[in-house]
Amino acid sequence: VQLQASGGGLVQPGGTLRVSCAASGSIFSIGVMGWYRHSPGKQRELVASITSGGSTDYADSVKGRFTISRDNAKNTVYLQMNSLKPEDTAVYYCNADVRTTYASREVHWGQGTQVTVSS
């Protein structure tokens, strides 16, 4: 199973960006999918998560600005980021709780995509 993240880049404060993460390989089902971020000098932070049924959870720092969504048919999770702030600058990582068979379950991580918010 591989998770491929894409969509990061450089954006000005107040701007928008969408990152995507597609899972591929031998997948029976995917449970929770999420986005984490890590910036120098800070601990890795859970940004947002979404269940297979669409229930979402957000870090307080991004509530009202970020939206997580997923396309179960495409095994893809998205993070729409609006009103970006310099403090959102980080490497963003996706993860997914994947079952390759009914009995086999593992958490997989994407490679990370850099998001830089700067004027």
Secondary structure, DSSP 4 states (H G I P E B T S, - for coil): -EEEEE--EEE-TT--EEEEEEEESS-SEEEEEEEEEE-TTS--EEEEEE-TT--EEE-TTTTTTEEEEEEGGGTEEEEEE-S--GGG-EEEEEEEEEESSSS-EEEEE---EEEEE--
